[in-house]
Amino acid sequence: MTACASSTHLSPTIPANLMIPCPKLLKLESGQGKEITLWVVDTVAKYNECSTLNDAKIKALK
């Protein structure tokens, strides 16, 4: 009576556009104000992009 015990588990397919890695962060080269500001803006933009991508992956897996 174990006919139903070996059911097939289907894995969700993640769209190819969600399978890209998060962008690499730039290295902060100096401690000058302008350089720090540009680095922070770039880092926050990359974080937001990566966060959106990961949220979409989680949604696709649900």
PyMOL Python script that loads the backbone (N, CA, C, O; Angstrom):
from pymol import cmd

cmd.read_pdbstr("""\
ATOM      1  N   MET A   1       0.812  -1.195   0.000  1.00  0.00           N
ATOM      2  CA  MET A   1       0.000   0.000   0.000  1.00  0.00           C
ATOM      3  C   MET A   1       0.854   1.256   0.000  1.00  0.00           C
ATOM      4  O   MET A   1       0.529   2.237   0.670  1.00  0.00           O
ATOM      5  N   THR A   2       1.913   1.225  -0.731  1.00  0.00           N
ATOM      6  CA  THR A   2       2.781   2.400  -0.827  1.00  0.00           C
ATOM      7  C   THR A   2       2.789   2.962  -2.240  1.00  0.00           C
ATOM      8  O   THR A   2       3.776   3.564  -2.662  1.00  0.00           O
ATOM      9  N   ALA A   3       1.720   2.776  -2.961  1.00  0.00           N
ATOM     10  CA  ALA A   3       1.659   3.242  -4.347  1.00  0.00           C
ATOM     11  C   ALA A   3       1.822   4.749  -4.463  1.00  0.00           C
ATOM     12  O   ALA A   3       2.382   5.232  -5.447  1.00  0.00           O
ATOM     13  N   CYS A   4       1.351   5.490  -3.494  1.00  0.00           N
ATOM     14  CA  CYS A   4       1.441   6.952  -3.549  1.00  0.00           C
ATOM     15  C   CYS A   4       2.705   7.479  -2.880  1.00  0.00           C
ATOM     16  O   CYS A   4       2.966   8.682  -2.921  1.00  0.00           O
ATOM     17  N   ALA A   5       3.478   6.615  -2.275  1.00  0.00           N
ATOM     18  CA  ALA A   5       4.648   7.051  -1.519  1.00  0.00           C
ATOM     19  C   ALA A   5       5.763   7.578  -2.403  1.00  0.00           C
ATOM     20  O   ALA A   5       6.592   8.357  -1.931  1.00  0.00           O
ATOM     21  N   SER A   6       5.814   7.191  -3.644  1.00  0.00           N
ATOM     22  CA  SER A   6       6.907   7.639  -4.507  1.00  0.00           C
ATOM     23  C   SER A   6       6.417   8.656  -5.534  1.00  0.00           C
ATOM     24  O   SER A   6       6.622   8.484  -6.735  1.00  0.00           O
ATOM     25  N   SER A   7       5.774   9.707  -5.057  1.00  0.00           N
ATOM     26  CA  SER A   7       5.277  10.729  -5.972  1.00  0.00           C
ATOM     27  C   SER A   7       6.433  11.581  -6.490  1.00  0.00           C
ATOM     28  O   SER A   7       7.465  11.719  -5.833  1.00  0.00           O
ATOM     29  N   THR A   8       6.245  12.135  -7.653  1.00  0.00           N
ATOM     30  CA  THR A   8       7.267  12.961  -8.283  1.00  0.00           C
ATOM     31  C   THR A   8       7.169  14.386  -7.766  1.00  0.00           C
ATOM     32  O   THR A   8       6.085  14.966  -7.707  1.00  0.00           O
ATOM     33  N   HIS A   9       8.316  14.944  -7.390  1.00  0.00           N
ATOM     34  CA  HIS A   9       8.371  16.336  -6.929  1.00  0.00           C
ATOM     35  C   HIS A   9       8.848  17.202  -8.090  1.00  0.00           C
ATOM     36  O   HIS A   9       9.943  17.002  -8.616  1.00  0.00           O
ATOM     37  N   LEU A  10       8.033  18.147  -8.476  1.00  0.00           N
ATOM     38  CA  LEU A  10       8.396  19.038  -9.579  1.00  0.00           C
ATOM     39  C   LEU A  10       9.113  20.269  -9.043  1.00  0.00           C
ATOM     40  O   LEU A  10       8.622  20.931  -8.129  1.00  0.00           O
ATOM     41  N   SER A  11      10.255  20.569  -9.603  1.00  0.00           N
ATOM     42  CA  SER A  11      10.983  21.779  -9.235  1.00  0.00           C
ATOM     43  C   SER A  11      10.525  22.916 -10.129  1.00  0.00           C
ATOM     44  O   SER A  11      10.381  22.739 -11.339  1.00  0.00           O
ATOM     45  N   PRO A  12      10.292  24.091  -9.538  1.00  0.00           N
ATOM     46  CA  PRO A  12       9.880  25.219 -10.371  1.00  0.00           C
ATOM     47  C   PRO A  12      11.010  25.646 -11.306  1.00  0.00           C
ATOM     48  O   PRO A  12      12.188  25.546 -10.963  1.00  0.00           O
ATOM     49  N   THR A  13      10.641  26.110 -12.465  1.00  0.00           N
ATOM     50  CA  THR A  13      11.624  26.598 -13.425  1.00  0.00           C
ATOM     51  C   THR A  13      11.843  28.086 -13.179  1.00  0.00           C
ATOM     52  O   THR A  13      10.897  28.873 -13.180  1.00  0.00           O
ATOM     53  N   ILE A  14      13.089  28.455 -12.971  1.00  0.00           N
ATOM     54  CA  ILE A  14      13.424  29.864 -12.758  1.00  0.00           C
ATOM     55  C   ILE A  14      13.745  30.467 -14.115  1.00  0.00           C
ATOM     56  O   ILE A  14      14.580  29.934 -14.845  1.00  0.00           O
ATOM     57  N   PRO A  15      13.088  31.579 -14.467  1.00  0.00           N
ATOM     58  CA  PRO A  15      13.361  32.215 -15.757  1.00  0.00           C
ATOM     59  C   PRO A  15      14.841  32.597 -15.893  1.00  0.00           C
ATOM     60  O   PRO A  15      15.487  32.981 -14.918  1.00  0.00           O
ATOM     61  N   ALA A  16      15.354  32.486 -17.099  1.00  0.00           N
ATOM     62  CA  ALA A  16      16.776  32.754 -17.364  1.00  0.00           C
ATOM     63  C   ALA A  16      17.189  34.168 -16.959  1.00  0.00           C
ATOM     64  O   ALA A  16      18.318  34.379 -16.515  1.00  0.00           O
ATOM     65  N   ASN A  17      16.282  35.139 -17.109  1.00  0.00           N
ATOM     66  CA  ASN A  17      16.640  36.521 -16.765  1.00  0.00           C
ATOM     67  C   ASN A  17      16.810  36.717 -15.258  1.00  0.00           C
ATOM     68  O   ASN A  17      17.299  37.761 -14.826  1.00  0.00           O
ATOM     69  N   LEU A  18      16.413  35.729 -14.454  1.00  0.00           N
ATOM     70  CA  LEU A  18      16.611  35.815 -13.008  1.00  0.00           C
ATOM     71  C   LEU A  18      17.851  35.055 -12.548  1.00  0.00           C
ATOM     72  O   LEU A  18      18.194  35.083 -11.366  1.00  0.00           O
ATOM     73  N   MET A  19      18.513  34.386 -13.462  1.00  0.00           N
ATOM     74  CA  MET A  19      19.662  33.556 -13.117  1.00  0.00           C
ATOM     75  C   MET A  19      21.000  34.282 -13.286  1.00  0.00           C
ATOM     76  O   MET A  19      22.047  33.639 -13.354  1.00  0.00           O
ATOM     77  N   ILE A  20      20.970  35.585 -13.352  1.00  0.00           N
ATOM     78  CA  ILE A  20      22.212  36.350 -13.465  1.00  0.00           C
ATOM     79  C   ILE A  20      22.713  36.700 -12.065  1.00  0.00           C
ATOM     80  O   ILE A  20      21.902  36.935 -11.170  1.00  0.00           O
ATOM     81  N   PRO A  21      24.015  36.740 -11.859  1.00  0.00           N
ATOM     82  CA  PRO A  21      24.540  37.081 -10.541  1.00  0.00           C
ATOM     83  C   PRO A  21      24.399  38.575 -10.252  1.00  0.00           C
ATOM     84  O   PRO A  21      24.239  39.388 -11.163  1.00  0.00           O
ATOM     85  N   CYS A  22      24.460  38.910  -8.986  1.00  0.00           N
ATOM     86  CA  CYS A  22      24.435  40.321  -8.597  1.00  0.00           C
ATOM     87  C   CYS A  22      25.714  40.998  -9.096  1.00  0.00           C
ATOM     88  O   CYS A  22      26.764  40.361  -9.188  1.00  0.00           O
ATOM     89  N   PRO A  23      25.620  42.296  -9.418  1.00  0.00           N
ATOM     90  CA  PRO A  23      26.810  42.997  -9.907  1.00  0.00           C
ATOM     91  C   PRO A  23      27.879  43.116  -8.822  1.00  0.00           C
ATOM     92  O   PRO A  23      27.568  43.201  -7.634  1.00  0.00           O
ATOM     93  N   LYS A  24      29.125  43.121  -9.245  1.00  0.00           N
ATOM     94  CA  LYS A  24      30.257  43.266  -8.324  1.00  0.00           C
ATOM     95  C   LYS A  24      30.334  44.716  -7.849  1.00  0.00           C
ATOM     96  O   LYS A  24      30.055  45.647  -8.603  1.00  0.00           O
ATOM     97  N   LEU A  25      30.715  44.886  -6.599  1.00  0.00           N
ATOM     98  CA  LEU A  25      30.858  46.226  -6.043  1.00  0.00           C
ATOM     99  C   LEU A  25      32.233  46.789  -6.385  1.00  0.00           C
ATOM    100  O   LEU A  25      33.221  46.058  -6.461  1.00  0.00           O
ATOM    101  N   LEU A  26      32.273  48.091  -6.587  1.00  0.00           N
ATOM    102  CA  LEU A  26      33.541  48.768  -6.836  1.00  0.00           C
ATOM    103  C   LEU A  26      34.326  48.865  -5.536  1.00  0.00           C
ATOM    104  O   LEU A  26      33.744  48.906  -4.452  1.00  0.00           O
ATOM    105  N   LYS A  27      35.632  48.901  -5.649  1.00  0.00           N
ATOM    106  CA  LYS A  27      36.495  49.090  -4.489  1.00  0.00           C
ATOM    107  C   LYS A  27      36.642  50.589  -4.256  1.00  0.00           C
ATOM    108  O   LYS A  27      36.898  51.348  -5.191  1.00  0.00           O
ATOM    109  N   LEU A  28      36.482  51.003  -3.019  1.00  0.00           N
ATOM    110  CA  LEU A  28      36.663  52.408  -2.671  1.00  0.00           C
ATOM    111  C   LEU A  28      38.159  52.695  -2.658  1.00  0.00           C
ATOM    112  O   LEU A  28      38.899  52.150  -1.839  1.00  0.00           O
ATOM    113  N   GLU A  29      38.594  53.549  -3.570  1.00  0.00           N
ATOM    114  CA  GLU A  29      40.024  53.792  -3.760  1.00  0.00           C
ATOM    115  C   GLU A  29      40.588  54.896  -2.865  1.00  0.00           C
ATOM    116  O   GLU A  29      41.774  54.874  -2.536  1.00  0.00           O
ATOM    117  N   SER A  30      39.765  55.848  -2.474  1.00  0.00           N
ATOM    118  CA  SER A  30      40.280  56.941  -1.642  1.00  0.00           C
ATOM    119  C   SER A  30      39.230  57.337  -0.612  1.00  0.00           C
ATOM    120  O   SER A  30      38.093  56.867  -0.643  1.00  0.00           O
ATOM    121  N   GLY A  31      39.631  58.195   0.283  1.00  0.00           N
ATOM    122  CA  GLY A  31      38.711  58.663   1.313  1.00  0.00           C
ATOM    123  C   GLY A  31      38.186  60.057   1.045  1.00  0.00           C
ATOM    124  O   GLY A  31      37.628  60.695   1.938  1.00  0.00           O
ATOM    125  N   GLN A  32      38.359  60.540  -0.185  1.00  0.00           N
ATOM    126  CA  GLN A  32      37.893  61.882  -0.522  1.00  0.00           C
ATOM    127  C   GLN A  32      36.374  61.891  -0.642  1.00  0.00           C
ATOM    128  O   GLN A  32      35.767  60.919  -1.091  1.00  0.00           O
ATOM    129  N   GLY A  33      35.776  62.994  -0.236  1.00  0.00           N
ATOM    130  CA  GLY A  33      34.322  63.119  -0.207  1.00  0.00           C
ATOM    131  C   GLY A  33      33.631  62.793  -1.515  1.00  0.00           C
ATOM    132  O   GLY A  33      32.645  62.058  -1.532  1.00  0.00           O
ATOM    133  N   LYS A  34      34.146  63.341  -2.620  1.00  0.00           N
ATOM    134  CA  LYS A  34      33.523  63.102  -3.920  1.00  0.00           C
ATOM    135  C   LYS A  34      33.593  61.622  -4.283  1.00  0.00           C
ATOM    136  O   LYS A  34      32.614  61.054  -4.767  1.00  0.00           O
ATOM    137  N   GLU A  35      34.735  61.003  -4.053  1.00  0.00           N
ATOM    138  CA  GLU A  35      34.924  59.582  -4.351  1.00  0.00           C
ATOM    139  C   GLU A  35      33.982  58.720  -3.511  1.00  0.00           C
ATOM    140  O   GLU A  35      33.385  57.768  -4.015  1.00  0.00           O
ATOM    141  N   ILE A  36      33.857  59.059  -2.233  1.00  0.00           N
ATOM    142  CA  ILE A  36      32.959  58.311  -1.348  1.00  0.00           C
ATOM    143  C   ILE A  36      31.517  58.450  -1.813  1.00  0.00           C
ATOM    144  O   ILE A  36      30.777  57.467  -1.844  1.00  0.00           O
ATOM    145  N   THR A  37      31.114  59.658  -2.174  1.00  0.00           N
ATOM    146  CA  THR A  37      29.744  59.896  -2.641  1.00  0.00           C
ATOM    147  C   THR A  37      29.436  59.068  -3.880  1.00  0.00           C
ATOM    148  O   THR A  37      28.384  58.433  -3.948  1.00  0.00           O
ATOM    149  N   LEU A  38      30.335  59.064  -4.860  1.00  0.00           N
ATOM    150  CA  LEU A  38      30.125  58.282  -6.080  1.00  0.00           C
ATOM    151  C   LEU A  38      30.070  56.789  -5.770  1.00  0.00           C
ATOM    152  O   LEU A  38      29.261  56.062  -6.345  1.00  0.00           O
ATOM    153  N   TRP A  39      30.934  56.331  -4.856  1.00  0.00           N
ATOM    154  CA  TRP A  39      30.949  54.922  -4.472  1.00  0.00           C
ATOM    155  C   TRP A  39      29.640  54.524  -3.788  1.00  0.00           C
ATOM    156  O   TRP A  39      29.079  53.467  -4.074  1.00  0.00           O
ATOM    157  N   VAL A  40      29.163  55.376  -2.885  1.00  0.00           N
ATOM    158  CA  VAL A  40      27.911  55.085  -2.175  1.00  0.00           C
ATOM    159  C   VAL A  40      26.744  55.017  -3.150  1.00  0.00           C
ATOM    160  O   VAL A  40      25.925  54.101  -3.070  1.00  0.00           O
ATOM    161  N   VAL A  41      26.658  55.972  -4.067  1.00  0.00           N
ATOM    162  CA  VAL A  41      25.569  55.978  -5.056  1.00  0.00           C
ATOM    163  C   VAL A  41      25.611  54.702  -5.893  1.00  0.00           C
ATOM    164  O   VAL A  41      24.576  54.075  -6.116  1.00  0.00           O
ATOM    165  N   ASP A  42      26.793  54.317  -6.354  1.00  0.00           N
ATOM    166  CA  ASP A  42      26.945  53.102  -7.156  1.00  0.00           C
ATOM    167  C   ASP A  42      26.583  51.854  -6.346  1.00  0.00           C
ATOM    168  O   ASP A  42      25.895  50.964  -6.843  1.00  0.00           O
ATOM    169  N   THR A  43      27.047  51.796  -5.104  1.00  0.00           N
ATOM    170  CA  THR A  43      26.790  50.636  -4.250  1.00  0.00           C
ATOM    171  C   THR A  43      25.305  50.490  -3.939  1.00  0.00           C
ATOM    172  O   THR A  43      24.775  49.380  -3.977  1.00  0.00           O
ATOM    173  N   VAL A  44      24.636  51.582  -3.637  1.00  0.00           N
ATOM    174  CA  VAL A  44      23.196  51.531  -3.350  1.00  0.00           C
ATOM    175  C   VAL A  44      22.421  51.094  -4.589  1.00  0.00           C
ATOM    176  O   VAL A  44      21.485  50.302  -4.482  1.00  0.00           O
ATOM    177  N   ALA A  45      22.796  51.594  -5.750  1.00  0.00           N
ATOM    178  CA  ALA A  45      22.121  51.195  -6.992  1.00  0.00           C
ATOM    179  C   ALA A  45      22.294  49.696  -7.235  1.00  0.00           C
ATOM    180  O   ALA A  45      21.343  49.010  -7.610  1.00  0.00           O
ATOM    181  N   LYS A  46      23.502  49.194  -7.023  1.00  0.00           N
ATOM    182  CA  LYS A  46      23.753  47.762  -7.218  1.00  0.00           C
ATOM    183  C   LYS A  46      23.013  46.928  -6.178  1.00  0.00           C
ATOM    184  O   LYS A  46      22.507  45.851  -6.493  1.00  0.00           O
ATOM    185  N   TYR A  47      22.946  47.414  -4.950  1.00  0.00           N
ATOM    186  CA  TYR A  47      22.180  46.706  -3.923  1.00  0.00           C
ATOM    187  C   TYR A  47      20.709  46.618  -4.319  1.00  0.00           C
ATOM    188  O   TYR A  47      20.102  45.551  -4.228  1.00  0.00           O
ATOM    189  N   ASN A  48      20.143  47.729  -4.754  1.00  0.00           N
ATOM    190  CA  ASN A  48      18.734  47.740  -5.145  1.00  0.00           C
ATOM    191  C   ASN A  48      18.474  46.782  -6.300  1.00  0.00           C
ATOM    192  O   ASN A  48      17.464  46.078  -6.306  1.00  0.00           O
ATOM    193  N   GLU A  49      19.373  46.750  -7.273  1.00  0.00           N
ATOM    194  CA  GLU A  49      19.245  45.832  -8.408  1.00  0.00           C
ATOM    195  C   GLU A  49      19.283  44.379  -7.930  1.00  0.00           C
ATOM    196  O   GLU A  49      18.467  43.560  -8.353  1.00  0.00           O
ATOM    197  N   CYS A  50      20.220  44.069  -7.060  1.00  0.00           N
ATOM    198  CA  CYS A  50      20.370  42.709  -6.550  1.00  0.00           C
ATOM    199  C   CYS A  50      19.172  42.323  -5.679  1.00  0.00           C
ATOM    200  O   CYS A  50      18.686  41.195  -5.760  1.00  0.00           O
ATOM    201  N   SER A  51      18.703  43.235  -4.864  1.00  0.00           N
ATOM    202  CA  SER A  51      17.551  42.976  -4.011  1.00  0.00           C
ATOM    203  C   SER A  51      16.306  42.678  -4.840  1.00  0.00           C
ATOM    204  O   SER A  51      15.554  41.754  -4.529  1.00  0.00           O
ATOM    205  N   THR A  52      16.089  43.459  -5.890  1.00  0.00           N
ATOM    206  CA  THR A  52      14.952  43.239  -6.781  1.00  0.00           C
ATOM    207  C   THR A  52      15.054  41.880  -7.452  1.00  0.00           C
ATOM    208  O   THR A  52      14.064  41.157  -7.556  1.00  0.00           O
ATOM    209  N   LEU A  53      16.239  41.535  -7.903  1.00  0.00           N
ATOM    210  CA  LEU A  53      16.470  40.246  -8.551  1.00  0.00           C
ATOM    211  C   LEU A  53      16.198  39.091  -7.584  1.00  0.00           C
ATOM    212  O   LEU A  53      15.545  38.115  -7.952  1.00  0.00           O
ATOM    213  N   ASN A  54      16.693  39.198  -6.363  1.00  0.00           N
ATOM    214  CA  ASN A  54      16.475  38.137  -5.379  1.00  0.00           C
ATOM    215  C   ASN A  54      15.010  38.027  -4.974  1.00  0.00           C
ATOM    216  O   ASN A  54      14.508  36.920  -4.774  1.00  0.00           O
ATOM    217  N   ASP A  55      14.322  39.152  -4.852  1.00  0.00           N
ATOM    218  CA  ASP A  55      12.888  39.112  -4.556  1.00  0.00           C
ATOM    219  C   ASP A  55      12.130  38.391  -5.663  1.00  0.00           C
ATOM    220  O   ASP A  55      11.210  37.620  -5.390  1.00  0.00           O
ATOM    221  N   ALA A  56      12.514  38.640  -6.909  1.00  0.00           N
ATOM    222  CA  ALA A  56      11.860  37.974  -8.046  1.00  0.00           C
ATOM    223  C   ALA A  56      12.146  36.474  -8.032  1.00  0.00           C
ATOM    224  O   ALA A  56      11.271  35.676  -8.368  1.00  0.00           O
ATOM    225  N   LYS A  57      13.361  36.084  -7.648  1.00  0.00           N
ATOM    226  CA  LYS A  57      13.689  34.656  -7.549  1.00  0.00           C
ATOM    227  C   LYS A  57      12.825  33.980  -6.487  1.00  0.00           C
ATOM    228  O   LYS A  57      12.296  32.890  -6.708  1.00  0.00           O
ATOM    229  N   ILE A  58      12.688  34.625  -5.349  1.00  0.00           N
ATOM    230  CA  ILE A  58      11.871  34.069  -4.272  1.00  0.00           C
ATOM    231  C   ILE A  58      10.425  33.923  -4.729  1.00  0.00           C
ATOM    232  O   ILE A  58       9.787  32.901  -4.473  1.00  0.00           O
ATOM    233  N   LYS A  59       9.917  34.932  -5.397  1.00  0.00           N
ATOM    234  CA  LYS A  59       8.539  34.887  -5.898  1.00  0.00           C
ATOM    235  C   LYS A  59       8.371  33.758  -6.918  1.00  0.00           C
ATOM    236  O   LYS A  59       7.345  33.078  -6.923  1.00  0.00           O
ATOM    237  N   ALA A  60       9.364  33.557  -7.774  1.00  0.00           N
ATOM    238  CA  ALA A  60       9.293  32.505  -8.794  1.00  0.00           C
ATOM    239  C   ALA A  60       9.308  31.113  -8.168  1.00  0.00           C
ATOM    240  O   ALA A  60       8.740  30.174  -8.725  1.00  0.00           O
ATOM    241  N   LEU A  61       9.955  30.980  -7.013  1.00  0.00           N
ATOM    242  CA  LEU A  61      10.053  29.678  -6.360  1.00  0.00           C
ATOM    243  C   LEU A  61       8.835  29.330  -5.508  1.00  0.00           C
ATOM    244  O   LEU A  61       8.667  28.176  -5.112  1.00  0.00           O
ATOM    245  N   LYS A  62       8.000  30.297  -5.228  1.00  0.00           N
ATOM    246  CA  LYS A  62       6.809  30.035  -4.399  1.00  0.00           C
ATOM    247  C   LYS A  62       5.731  29.382  -5.198  1.00  0.00           C
ATOM    248  O   LYS A  62       4.660  29.088  -4.667  1.00  0.00           O
TER     249      LYS A  62
END
""", "prot")
cmd.dss("prot")
cmd.show_as("cartoon", "prot")
cmd.util.cbc("prot")
cmd.orient("prot")
